[in-house]
Amino acid sequence: MSDINIEVWDATGNKRQLVEVPADAEVGRVIAVLIDRMTLPRNSPDGQLMSYKFHHKKSGRQLLETDTLAGGGVEDGDILRLQPEITAGASPAWFVVRATASTRNA
């Protein structure tokens, strides 16, 4: 498959990067490279690990990490926005307390 030229924006639109990538590249791999290239934060202000997703401007769809760019409908000249997501999860201590309380009530 051939290469395509895309424009990638951060969530604010202030950082923009023109890149040439293989159309059959996996979305997750492209995102990993662009986080570093665009010097985007890996952690939120409170220290939580952040992940990023591509939002395809033309279709309005969010691309899955396992999609290829072509499989996600990305074409030459398209704009993709890198949207940050904070990885949330319950603390292990809360889970243990909750599980213990549920067991005792059974």
C-alpha positions in Angstrom: 0.0 0.0 0.0 1.2 3.5 -0.6 2.0 6.4 1.7 -0.5 9.2 2.5 0.0 12.7 3.7 -2.1 13.7 6.7 -2.2 16.6 9.1 -2.3 15.9 12.8 -3.6 18.4 15.3 -3.5 18.3 19.1 -6.7 18.8 21.0 -6.3 22.6 21.1 -5.4 22.9 17.4 -2.3 24.8 18.4 0.2 22.1 17.6 0.0 20.7 14.0 2.2 18.2 12.3 2.3 17.3 8.6 3.3 13.6 8.3 3.7 11.1 5.5 2.7 7.6 6.7 2.0 4.2 5.2 -1.8 3.9 4.6 -1.6 0.4 6.1 0.0 1.6 9.4 -1.8 0.7 12.6 -3.4 3.7 14.3 -1.8 2.9 17.6 1.7 2.9 16.2 1.2 6.2 14.5 -0.2 7.8 17.7 2.8 6.5 19.7 5.3 8.2 17.4 3.3 11.4 17.2 3.0 11.8 21.0 6.8 12.1 21.1 7.2 14.1 17.9 4.6 16.7 19.0 5.9 16.7 22.6 2.4 15.9 24.0 2.1 15.1 27.7 2.0 11.5 28.8 0.5 12.3 32.2 -2.3 14.6 33.3 -1.6 17.5 35.8 -2.6 15.2 38.7 -0.2 12.4 37.5 -2.7 10.1 35.8 -1.5 8.2 32.8 -3.0 9.6 29.6 -3.7 7.8 26.3 -4.7 9.4 23.0 -7.2 8.6 20.3 -7.4 9.8 16.7 -10.6 11.7 15.8 -11.0 11.7 12.0 -12.2 15.2 11.2 -13.9 14.4 7.9 -16.0 11.5 9.1 -16.4 12.5 12.7 -15.3 9.0 13.8 -12.9 7.9 16.4 -10.3 5.5 15.0 -9.6 2.3 16.9 -5.9 1.6 17.8 -6.0 -1.7 15.9 -7.4 -0.1 12.7 -5.1 0.8 9.9 -5.3 4.3 8.6 -6.8 3.1 5.3 -9.2 0.8 7.2 -10.4 3.7 9.2 -11.2 5.7 6.0 -8.2 8.0 6.2 -7.2 9.4 2.9 -4.4 11.7 1.6 -4.9 15.2 2.9 -7.1 14.3 5.8 -6.9 15.9 9.2 -6.7 13.8 12.4 -7.0 15.3 15.9 -5.2 13.6 18.8 -7.7 13.6 21.7 -6.3 12.8 25.1 -8.0 10.4 27.4 -7.2 9.9 31.1 -6.8 6.3 32.0 -9.2 5.8 34.9 -9.3 2.9 37.3 -10.2 2.0 40.9 -7.4 1.9 43.4 -6.5 -1.7 44.4 -7.3 -0.8 48.1 -10.9 0.3 47.2 -11.4 -2.9 45.2 -10.3 -5.2 48.1 -12.5 -3.3 50.6 -15.5 -3.5 48.2 -14.9 -7.2 47.5 -14.6 -8.0 51.2 -17.7 -6.1 52.1 -19.7 -7.9 49.3 -18.4 -11.3 50.6 -19.4 -10.6 54.2 -22.9 -9.7 53.1 -23.4 -12.9 51.2 
